[in-house]
Amino acid sequence: EAKLEYPLFVKPSRAGSSFGVTKVESRDAKALADAVFEASKHDWRVLIEQGIDAREIECAVLAARDGEEPKASWPGEVVLDKREAGEDQFYDFDSKYMDSAASHVEVPANLPEETLQRVRNTALAAFKAADGRGLSRVDSFVTPEGHVMINEINTMPGFTPISMYPKAWEATGISYGDLITKLIEGVILD
């Protein structure tokens, strides 16, 4: 703990949808212990990550068929709408699934064109490095200086009509129905 700067994010290693994730704002042993306990309810392996000053930008990647060159969508961003004055909220489970007024999706993200292209290129490189196939969403951090860092590769992203993955493809020119067709054909025709 002594080497990490706050805020910290404490989360289960192998859970999704922000289950069990807690943001610890300042050095407080009880708050940190409570966060570790909460995360351990979802996975015995717990990650503690230092928060960084960056926006989280998500990019959908698709390579539905074996040997197909992966393609990247326009990157998008989940914008949190319900922030109290001075509150530094994060996109937690409740914001994702319980409160439809908590956020909205912007695709493409409000970033310079060259930064959007760097996010796309980084997402494609990550997908290829992981030997990706089918669908993934690559979540990156973009710093105020425009540096792009990979946060994670989500191999089973949300896929409802309001989820980022299909919305990113719709903004890139592939409808929800066509996206489903591509994925089904990728399994059946290979």
Contacts in CASP RR format, 6 or more apart in sequence:
PFRMAT RR
TARGET T0000
AUTHOR 0000-0000-0000
METHOD contacts of the structure
MODEL  1
EAKLEYPLFVKPSRAGSSFGVTKVESRDAKALADAVFEASKHDWRVLIEQ
GIDAREIECAVLAARDGEEPKASWPGEVVLDKREAGEDQFYDFDSKYMDS
AASHVEVPANLPEETLQRVRNTALAAFKAADGRGLSRVDSFVTPEGHVMI
NEINTMPGFTPISMYPKAWEATGISYGDLITKLIEGVILD
1 27 0 8 1.000
1 32 0 8 1.000
1 48 0 8 1.000
4 48 0 8 1.000
4 50 0 8 1.000
5 50 0 8 1.000
5 51 0 8 1.000
6 24 0 8 1.000
6 25 0 8 1.000
6 26 0 8 1.000
6 27 0 8 1.000
6 50 0 8 1.000
6 51 0 8 1.000
7 23 0 8 1.000
7 24 0 8 1.000
7 25 0 8 1.000
7 26 0 8 1.000
7 51 0 8 1.000
7 88 0 8 1.000
8 23 0 8 1.000
8 24 0 8 1.000
8 32 0 8 1.000
8 35 0 8 1.000
8 48 0 8 1.000
8 49 0 8 1.000
8 50 0 8 1.000
8 51 0 8 1.000
9 21 0 8 1.000
9 22 0 8 1.000
9 23 0 8 1.000
9 24 0 8 1.000
9 47 0 8 1.000
9 48 0 8 1.000
9 49 0 8 1.000
9 50 0 8 1.000
9 51 0 8 1.000
9 90 0 8 1.000
10 21 0 8 1.000
10 22 0 8 1.000
10 24 0 8 1.000
10 32 0 8 1.000
10 35 0 8 1.000
10 36 0 8 1.000
10 38 0 8 1.000
10 39 0 8 1.000
10 46 0 8 1.000
10 47 0 8 1.000
10 48 0 8 1.000
10 49 0 8 1.000
11 18 0 8 1.000
11 20 0 8 1.000
11 21 0 8 1.000
11 22 0 8 1.000
11 39 0 8 1.000
11 46 0 8 1.000
11 47 0 8 1.000
11 49 0 8 1.000
12 19 0 8 1.000
12 20 0 8 1.000
12 21 0 8 1.000
12 39 0 8 1.000
12 40 0 8 1.000
12 41 0 8 1.000
12 42 0 8 1.000
12 43 0 8 1.000
12 45 0 8 1.000
12 46 0 8 1.000
12 47 0 8 1.000
13 43 0 8 1.000
13 45 0 8 1.000
13 46 0 8 1.000
13 47 0 8 1.000
14 43 0 8 1.000
14 45 0 8 1.000
15 42 0 8 1.000
15 43 0 8 1.000
17 93 0 8 1.000
17 96 0 8 1.000
17 97 0 8 1.000
18 90 0 8 1.000
18 91 0 8 1.000
18 92 0 8 1.000
18 93 0 8 1.000
18 96 0 8 1.000
19 42 0 8 1.000
19 93 0 8 1.000
20 38 0 8 1.000
20 39 0 8 1.000
20 41 0 8 1.000
20 42 0 8 1.000
20 93 0 8 1.000
21 39 0 8 1.000
21 90 0 8 1.000
21 92 0 8 1.000
21 93 0 8 1.000
22 34 0 8 1.000
22 35 0 8 1.000
22 38 0 8 1.000
22 39 0 8 1.000
23 90 0 8 1.000
24 31 0 8 1.000
24 32 0 8 1.000
24 35 0 8 1.000
25 31 0 8 1.000
25 88 0 8 1.000
36 46 0 8 1.000
36 48 0 8 1.000
39 46 0 8 1.000
39 47 0 8 1.000
40 46 0 8 1.000
52 141 0 8 1.000
52 143 0 8 1.000
52 149 0 8 1.000
53 143 0 8 1.000
53 144 0 8 1.000
54 141 0 8 1.000
54 142 0 8 1.000
54 143 0 8 1.000
54 144 0 8 1.000
54 149 0 8 1.000
55 77 0 8 1.000
55 109 0 8 1.000
55 141 0 8 1.000
55 142 0 8 1.000
56 77 0 8 1.000
56 78 0 8 1.000
56 91 0 8 1.000
56 139 0 8 1.000
56 140 0 8 1.000
56 141 0 8 1.000
56 151 0 8 1.000
57 75 0 8 1.000
57 76 0 8 1.000
57 77 0 8 1.000
57 109 0 8 1.000
57 111 0 8 1.000
57 119 0 8 1.000
57 139 0 8 1.000
57 140 0 8 1.000
57 141 0 8 1.000
57 142 0 8 1.000
57 148 0 8 1.000
58 75 0 8 1.000
58 76 0 8 1.000
58 77 0 8 1.000
58 78 0 8 1.000
58 137 0 8 1.000
58 138 0 8 1.000
58 139 0 8 1.000
58 140 0 8 1.000
58 164 0 8 1.000
58 168 0 8 1.000
59 72 0 8 1.000
59 73 0 8 1.000
59 74 0 8 1.000
59 75 0 8 1.000
59 76 0 8 1.000
59 119 0 8 1.000
59 120 0 8 1.000
59 122 0 8 1.000
59 123 0 8 1.000
59 137 0 8 1.000
59 138 0 8 1.000
59 139 0 8 1.000
59 140 0 8 1.000
59 168 0 8 1.000
60 72 0 8 1.000
60 73 0 8 1.000
60 135 0 8 1.000
60 136 0 8 1.000
60 137 0 8 1.000
60 157 0 8 1.000
60 164 0 8 1.000
60 165 0 8 1.000
60 166 0 8 1.000
60 168 0 8 1.000
60 169 0 8 1.000
60 172 0 8 1.000
61 70 0 8 1.000
61 71 0 8 1.000
61 72 0 8 1.000
61 73 0 8 1.000
61 123 0 8 1.000
61 124 0 8 1.000
61 127 0 8 1.000
61 132 0 8 1.000
61 135 0 8 1.000
61 136 0 8 1.000
61 137 0 8 1.000
61 138 0 8 1.000
62 70 0 8 1.000
62 71 0 8 1.000
62 73 0 8 1.000
62 134 0 8 1.000
62 135 0 8 1.000
62 169 0 8 1.000
62 179 0 8 1.000
62 182 0 8 1.000
62 183 0 8 1.000
63 69 0 8 1.000
63 70 0 8 1.000
63 71 0 8 1.000
63 127 0 8 1.000
63 132 0 8 1.000
63 133 0 8 1.000
63 134 0 8 1.000
64 134 0 8 1.000
64 135 0 8 1.000
64 182 0 8 1.000
64 183 0 8 1.000
64 185 0 8 1.000
64 186 0 8 1.000
65 185 0 8 1.000
65 186 0 8 1.000
65 189 0 8 1.000
65 190 0 8 1.000
66 133 0 8 1.000
66 190 0 8 1.000
70 124 0 8 1.000
70 127 0 8 1.000
70 128 0 8 1.000
70 132 0 8 1.000
72 120 0 8 1.000
72 121 0 8 1.000
72 123 0 8 1.000
72 124 0 8 1.000
72 127 0 8 1.000
73 107 0 8 1.000
73 120 0 8 1.000
73 168 0 8 1.000
73 169 0 8 1.000
73 171 0 8 1.000
73 172 0 8 1.000
73 174 0 8 1.000
74 107 0 8 1.000
74 108 0 8 1.000
74 109 0 8 1.000
74 116 0 8 1.000
74 120 0 8 1.000
74 168 0 8 1.000
74 171 0 8 1.000
74 172 0 8 1.000
75 107 0 8 1.000
75 108 0 8 1.000
75 109 0 8 1.000
75 111 0 8 1.000
75 116 0 8 1.000
75 119 0 8 1.000
75 120 0 8 1.000
75 123 0 8 1.000
75 140 0 8 1.000
75 168 0 8 1.000
76 105 0 8 1.000
76 106 0 8 1.000
76 107 0 8 1.000
76 108 0 8 1.000
76 109 0 8 1.000
76 164 0 8 1.000
76 167 0 8 1.000
76 168 0 8 1.000
76 171 0 8 1.000
77 105 0 8 1.000
77 106 0 8 1.000
77 107 0 8 1.000
77 109 0 8 1.000
77 110 0 8 1.000
78 91 0 8 1.000
78 103 0 8 1.000
78 104 0 8 1.000
78 105 0 8 1.000
78 164 0 8 1.000
79 103 0 8 1.000
79 104 0 8 1.000
79 105 0 8 1.000
79 106 0 8 1.000
80 89 0 8 1.000
80 90 0 8 1.000
80 91 0 8 1.000
80 95 0 8 1.000
80 102 0 8 1.000
80 103 0 8 1.000
81 101 0 8 1.000
81 102 0 8 1.000
81 103 0 8 1.000
81 104 0 8 1.000
82 89 0 8 1.000
82 95 0 8 1.000
82 99 0 8 1.000
82 101 0 8 1.000
82 102 0 8 1.000
82 103 0 8 1.000
83 89 0 8 1.000
89 95 0 8 1.000
91 103 0 8 1.000
94 102 0 8 1.000
95 102 0 8 1.000
95 103 0 8 1.000
96 103 0 8 1.000
105 162 0 8 1.000
105 164 0 8 1.000
105 167 0 8 1.000
107 164 0 8 1.000
107 167 0 8 1.000
107 168 0 8 1.000
107 170 0 8 1.000
107 171 0 8 1.000
108 116 0 8 1.000
108 171 0 8 1.000
109 116 0 8 1.000
109 119 0 8 1.000
111 119 0 8 1.000
111 142 0 8 1.000
115 142 0 8 1.000
115 146 0 8 1.000
115 148 0 8 1.000
118 146 0 8 1.000
118 148 0 8 1.000
119 140 0 8 1.000
119 142 0 8 1.000
119 148 0 8 1.000
122 138 0 8 1.000
122 140 0 8 1.000
122 148 0 8 1.000
122 150 0 8 1.000
123 138 0 8 1.000
123 140 0 8 1.000
126 138 0 8 1.000
126 150 0 8 1.000
126 153 0 8 1.000
127 136 0 8 1.000
127 138 0 8 1.000
127 153 0 8 1.000
130 136 0 8 1.000
130 153 0 8 1.000
134 183 0 8 1.000
134 186 0 8 1.000
135 155 0 8 1.000
135 157 0 8 1.000
135 165 0 8 1.000
135 183 0 8 1.000
136 153 0 8 1.000
136 154 0 8 1.000
136 155 0 8 1.000
136 157 0 8 1.000
137 153 0 8 1.000
137 154 0 8 1.000
137 157 0 8 1.000
137 158 0 8 1.000
137 164 0 8 1.000
137 165 0 8 1.000
137 168 0 8 1.000
138 150 0 8 1.000
138 152 0 8 1.000
138 153 0 8 1.000
138 154 0 8 1.000
139 150 0 8 1.000
139 151 0 8 1.000
139 152 0 8 1.000
139 153 0 8 1.000
139 154 0 8 1.000
140 148 0 8 1.000
140 149 0 8 1.000
140 150 0 8 1.000
140 151 0 8 1.000
141 148 0 8 1.000
141 149 0 8 1.000
141 150 0 8 1.000
141 151 0 8 1.000
142 148 0 8 1.000
142 149 0 8 1.000
143 149 0 8 1.000
157 163 0 8 1.000
157 164 0 8 1.000
157 165 0 8 1.000
158 164 0 8 1.000
158 165 0 8 1.000
159 165 0 8 1.000
159 166 0 8 1.000
160 166 0 8 1.000
161 176 0 8 1.000
166 176 0 8 1.000
166 179 0 8 1.000
169 175 0 8 1.000
169 176 0 8 1.000
169 179 0 8 1.000
170 176 0 8 1.000
174 182 0 8 1.000
END
